[in-house]
Amino acid sequence: MVSPQRCANPRVSGAPLLVSTGSVAGPTIGRVRCRSVDAGQDEQDMLTPFVARMAMLTVSAMALAMSPVGAQPAAAQRVGAQKVAAQGAAGLQGIWRNGSDSVRIKLAPCGSSLCGTVVEASAKAKADAAAGGTARLVGTQLFHGFRRGEDGLWYGRVYVPDIAQEFDGTIDQVDRDTIVGKGCLLANFGCKSQTWRRVSAKR
């Protein structure tokens, strides 16, 4: 017959223990079993692994939250930039004429950039170009190496056939059918602008 009693555990200050005594095989041999009834200690033992797991999950969640939402690998960013530039170039492609319609150019991709090549020119424009040192105006690139900047402008080199020289320049698309080309001698010094209008396709 086993009867529960209380015993003191010298290693646990103030912690009552339940004691059960009972006979086992053999004469008058008793065995004492003590079990701590300190509920707080038992709960602490049970919660320790749980708290550790929760701490690990919290740290993982914080690390995920701190990651930039829109972060992309460098390669993906480059591909995105190329797509944006390609879409902008598509809006510039076509035949354009200057204000007097003495010169027409074709804007089209050339490698990884955009170029504008003369496809038609009046007799006077050809003569002026020849006098300035450009023997054959038709087929000459007036715009070459143009790439779209972050500000939406296109940057490249502008060739002036009347003086046979090229300068740093920009192309600004004002609207679907109007662009403004600008060339500068140095930075923004000695700049000259020219408006070009899209030539509608013949129907």
CORRARA-V114408 format. One record per residue. N is the residue number from 0. RES is the residue in one letter. D_CENTER is the distance of its C-alpha to the mean C-alpha in whole Angstrom. Layout:
<<N/RES/D_CENTER> <N/RES/D_CENTER>>
//
This chain:
<<0/M/78> <1/V/75> <2/S/75> <3/P/72> <4/Q/73> <5/R/71> <6/C/70> <7/A/69> <8/N/66> <9/P/66> <10/R/63> <11/V/61> <12/S/63> <13/G/64> <14/A/62> <15/P/65> <16/L/65> <17/L/67> <18/V/70> <19/S/71> <20/T/74> <21/G/76> <22/S/78> <23/V/77> <24/A/79> <25/G/82> <26/P/84> <27/T/83> <28/I/80> <29/G/77> <30/R/74> <31/V/72> <32/R/68> <33/C/66> <34/R/63> <35/S/61> <36/V/61> <37/D/58> <38/A/56> <39/G/53> <40/Q/53> <41/D/53> <42/E/50> <43/Q/48> <44/D/49> <45/M/47> <46/L/44> <47/T/43> <48/P/41> <49/F/40> <50/V/38> <51/A/37> <52/R/35> <53/M/34> <54/A/33> <55/M/31> <56/L/29> <57/T/28> <58/V/27> <59/S/24> <60/A/23> <61/M/23> <62/A/20> <63/L/18> <64/A/18> <65/M/17> <66/S/14> <67/P/11> <68/V/11> <69/G/7> <70/A/6> <71/Q/5> <72/P/7> <73/A/7> <74/A/9> <75/A/7> <76/Q/4> <77/R/8> <78/V/9> <79/G/7> <80/A/8> <81/Q/11> <82/K/12> <83/V/12> <84/A/14> <85/A/16> <86/Q/17> <87/G/18> <88/A/20> <89/A/22> <90/G/23> <91/L/24> <92/Q/26> <93/G/30> <94/I/33> <95/W/33> <96/R/37> <97/N/38> <98/G/40> <99/S/43> <100/D/42> <101/S/43> <102/V/40> <103/R/38> <104/I/34> <105/K/32> <106/L/28> <107/A/27> <108/P/24> <109/C/25> <110/G/23> <111/S/20> <112/S/21> <113/L/23> <114/C/27> <115/G/30> <116/T/33> <117/V/37> <118/V/38> <119/E/41> <120/A/43> <121/S/46> <122/A/49> <123/K/49> <124/A/45> <125/K/46> <126/A/49> <127/D/47> <128/A/45> <129/A/48> <130/A/49> <131/G/46> <132/G/46> <133/T/44> <134/A/46> <135/R/44> <136/L/42> <137/V/41> <138/G/38> <139/T/37> <140/Q/33> <141/L/33> <142/F/29> <143/H/27> <144/G/24> <145/F/22> <146/R/19> <147/R/17> <148/G/15> <149/E/13> <150/D/16> <151/G/17> <152/L/20> <153/W/20> <154/Y/22> <155/G/24> <156/R/28> <157/V/31> <158/Y/34> <159/V/37> <160/P/40> <161/D/43> <162/I/43> <163/A/41> <164/Q/38> <165/E/34> <166/F/32> <167/D/28> <168/G/28> <169/T/25> <170/I/25> <171/D/25> <172/Q/25> <173/V/27> <174/D/27> <175/R/27> <176/D/31> <177/T/30> <178/I/29> <179/V/30> <180/G/30> <181/K/30> <182/G/31> <183/C/32> <184/L/35> <185/L/33> <186/A/30> <187/N/31> <188/F/35> <189/G/37> <190/C/34> <191/K/35> <192/S/34> <193/Q/35> <194/T/34> <195/W/33> <196/R/34> <197/R/33> <198/V/36> <199/S/36> <200/A/37> <201/K/41> <202/R/42>>
//
